[in-house]
């Protein structure tokens, strides 16, 4: 059983909230922040989306650099698992079982400028989208299945306290995605460009 190792990071001005599942095993961390796994391409995708280059790729300086960047782009970041059971030390979503899910609505209450949630995996039940649907069910609500656009991004929305919140689901930034889904890295970059701009 593991508690999430990082604090949710949401700048005061955040308009976008990126929501993943849970960090890789700590032995794979390059730095102590979201998407720090050695094989995860999330930050490489972000660099291409915003035509930006990070100077640091490990340690505390990498964390601070990414936090500063996220503030400048009004992007918050968190994961759906607050506490989970990790099976056999594996990092894939299907080996992570929820115990406590992140209270996303409390984040929306605290950050009223958020207008879009980007879920970084779409696997039913285990992925960020599946866990987000489970969270809705825990609240006595139901999230409608987002519809697939031509570019394969899933797109939907929900109303929260009279605010319309968009929900966009690109493909996962995991290295496995390019092996199994007949999609190129550039197509995934385009997905995130649509979601974050």
C-alpha positions as CSV (number, residue, x, y, z in Angstrom):
1,X,0.0,0.0,0.0
2,X,1.4,3.4,-1.0
3,X,0.5,7.0,-0.3
4,X,1.0,9.4,-3.1
5,X,4.6,10.8,-2.7
6,X,3.9,14.3,-4.1
7,X,1.6,17.2,-3.2
8,X,-0.9,18.3,-5.8
9,X,0.5,21.3,-7.6
10,X,-2.0,23.9,-8.7
11,X,-1.0,27.5,-9.3
12,X,-3.4,30.3,-8.2
13,X,-4.1,31.2,-11.8
14,X,-4.5,27.6,-13.1
15,X,-7.0,27.2,-16.0
16,X,-5.9,23.6,-16.9
17,X,-5.7,20.6,-14.5
18,X,-3.7,17.6,-15.7
19,X,-4.8,14.4,-13.9
20,X,-2.8,11.2,-14.1
21,X,-3.0,7.9,-12.1
22,X,0.0,7.4,-9.8
23,X,3.8,7.8,-10.1
24,X,6.1,5.1,-11.3
25,X,8.0,3.1,-8.7
26,X,10.4,5.4,-6.7
27,X,13.4,3.5,-8.1
28,X,12.6,5.0,-11.5
29,X,12.3,8.6,-10.3
30,X,14.7,11.1,-12.0
31,X,13.2,13.8,-9.6
32,X,10.5,14.0,-7.0
33,X,7.6,15.3,-9.1
34,X,5.0,14.1,-11.5
35,X,6.0,12.2,-14.6
36,X,9.6,11.7,-13.5
37,X,9.9,8.1,-14.7
38,X,12.9,7.4,-16.9
39,X,10.7,6.0,-19.7
40,X,7.9,8.5,-19.4
41,X,7.7,11.0,-22.3
42,X,5.4,13.6,-20.6
43,X,7.9,16.4,-20.2
44,X,9.4,15.8,-23.7
45,X,5.8,16.2,-25.1
46,X,5.4,19.4,-23.0
47,X,8.6,20.8,-24.4
48,X,7.4,20.2,-28.0
49,X,3.9,21.6,-27.3
50,X,5.3,24.9,-26.0
51,X,8.6,25.0,-28.0
52,X,10.5,25.0,-24.7
53,X,13.6,23.3,-23.4
54,X,14.1,22.3,-19.7
55,X,17.7,22.8,-18.5
56,X,17.4,20.3,-15.7
57,X,16.3,16.7,-15.9
58,X,17.1,15.4,-12.4
59,X,17.1,16.5,-8.8
60,X,15.4,19.5,-7.0
61,X,16.3,22.0,-9.7
62,X,14.3,20.0,-12.2
63,X,11.3,20.1,-9.9
64,X,11.5,23.9,-9.3
65,X,12.0,24.5,-13.1
66,X,8.9,22.5,-13.9
67,X,6.8,24.2,-11.2
68,X,7.9,27.6,-12.5
69,X,7.0,26.6,-16.1
70,X,3.6,25.2,-15.0
71,X,2.8,28.5,-13.2
72,X,3.7,30.5,-16.4
73,X,1.2,28.4,-18.4
74,X,-1.6,28.3,-15.8
75,X,-1.4,24.5,-15.6
76,X,-2.0,22.4,-12.4
77,X,-1.1,18.8,-12.0
78,X,-2.3,15.9,-9.8
79,X,-3.1,12.2,-9.9
80,X,-6.3,10.2,-9.2
81,X,-4.8,7.8,-6.7
82,X,-4.4,9.4,-3.2
83,X,-3.6,6.0,-1.8
84,X,-3.4,2.7,-3.7
85,X,-2.2,-0.9,-3.6
86,X,0.6,-1.6,-6.0
87,X,0.7,-5.2,-7.1
88,X,4.2,-6.8,-7.3
89,X,6.0,-3.4,-7.5
90,X,4.6,-2.9,-11.1
91,X,4.0,0.7,-12.3
92,X,1.4,0.0,-15.0
93,X,-2.2,1.3,-14.3
94,X,-3.7,-2.2,-14.3
95,X,-1.4,-3.1,-11.3
96,X,-2.6,-0.1,-9.2
97,X,-5.8,-0.6,-7.2
98,X,-7.5,2.4,-5.6
99,X,-7.9,2.8,-1.8
100,X,-8.5,6.5,-1.7
101,X,-9.1,8.7,-4.8
102,X,-8.1,12.3,-5.1
103,X,-10.9,14.8,-4.2
104,X,-11.0,16.6,-7.6
105,X,-14.0,18.7,-6.6
106,X,-12.2,20.2,-3.7
107,X,-9.5,21.3,-6.2
108,X,-12.2,22.9,-8.4
109,X,-13.6,24.6,-5.3
110,X,-10.2,26.1,-4.4
111,X,-9.3,27.0,-7.9
112,X,-12.2,28.7,-9.6
113,X,-10.4,29.5,-12.9
114,X,-9.9,25.9,-13.8
115,X,-12.0,25.3,-17.0
116,X,-10.5,22.1,-18.4
117,X,-9.3,18.8,-17.0
118,X,-6.9,16.7,-19.1
119,X,-6.8,13.0,-18.1
120,X,-3.6,11.3,-19.2
121,X,-4.9,7.8,-19.7
122,X,-8.2,6.3,-20.9
123,X,-8.2,2.7,-19.9
124,X,-11.5,1.8,-18.4
125,X,-11.5,1.2,-14.7
126,X,-7.7,1.5,-14.2
127,X,-6.7,4.6,-16.2
128,X,-7.3,8.2,-15.2
129,X,-10.6,8.3,-17.1
130,X,-11.8,5.1,-15.4
131,X,-10.8,6.3,-12.0
132,X,-12.4,9.7,-12.7
133,X,-15.7,8.0,-13.5
134,X,-15.4,5.9,-10.3
135,X,-14.8,9.2,-8.4
136,X,-18.1,10.6,-9.9
137,X,-19.9,7.4,-8.8
138,X,-18.6,7.8,-5.3
139,X,-20.1,11.3,-5.3
140,X,-23.5,9.9,-6.5
141,X,-23.0,11.3,-9.9
142,X,-22.3,9.9,-13.4
143,X,-19.7,11.2,-15.9
144,X,-20.8,10.8,-19.5
145,X,-18.4,9.0,-21.7
146,X,-16.4,11.6,-23.7
147,X,-16.7,11.4,-27.5
148,X,-13.8,10.6,-29.8
149,X,-12.7,13.4,-32.1
150,X,-11.0,12.9,-35.5
151,X,-7.6,13.3,-33.8
152,X,-8.5,10.5,-31.3
153,X,-8.7,12.9,-28.3
154,X,-11.7,12.1,-26.2
155,X,-13.8,15.2,-25.5
156,X,-16.6,15.8,-23.0
157,X,-17.7,18.1,-20.2
158,X,-19.7,18.2,-17.0
159,X,-21.3,21.0,-14.9
160,X,-19.9,21.6,-11.4
161,X,-21.6,24.3,-9.3
162,X,-22.8,26.1,-12.5
163,X,-19.4,25.9,-14.1
164,X,-18.9,24.0,-17.3
165,X,-15.7,22.0,-17.0
166,X,-14.3,20.4,-20.2
167,X,-12.8,16.9,-20.0
168,X,-10.2,16.0,-22.6
169,X,-8.4,12.7,-22.8
170,X,-5.3,12.4,-25.1
171,X,-3.3,9.2,-25.2
172,X,-1.0,8.4,-22.3
173,X,2.6,9.7,-22.4
174,X,3.8,6.2,-21.4
175,X,6.4,4.7,-23.7
176,X,4.1,1.6,-24.1
177,X,1.5,3.7,-26.1
178,X,3.7,3.9,-29.2
179,X,4.1,0.1,-29.3
180,X,0.5,-0.8,-29.1
181,X,-1.7,2.0,-30.6
182,X,-0.4,2.7,-34.1
183,X,0.2,6.3,-33.2
184,X,3.3,8.4,-33.7
185,X,5.0,10.6,-31.1
186,X,4.1,13.7,-33.2
187,X,0.4,12.7,-33.2
188,X,0.5,12.5,-29.4
189,X,2.2,16.0,-29.2
190,X,-0.6,17.3,-31.4
191,X,-3.1,15.8,-28.9
192,X,-1.5,17.6,-26.0
193,X,-1.2,20.8,-28.0
194,X,-5.0,20.8,-28.5
195,X,-5.6,20.0,-24.8
196,X,-3.3,22.7,-23.4
197,X,-3.7,25.7,-25.6
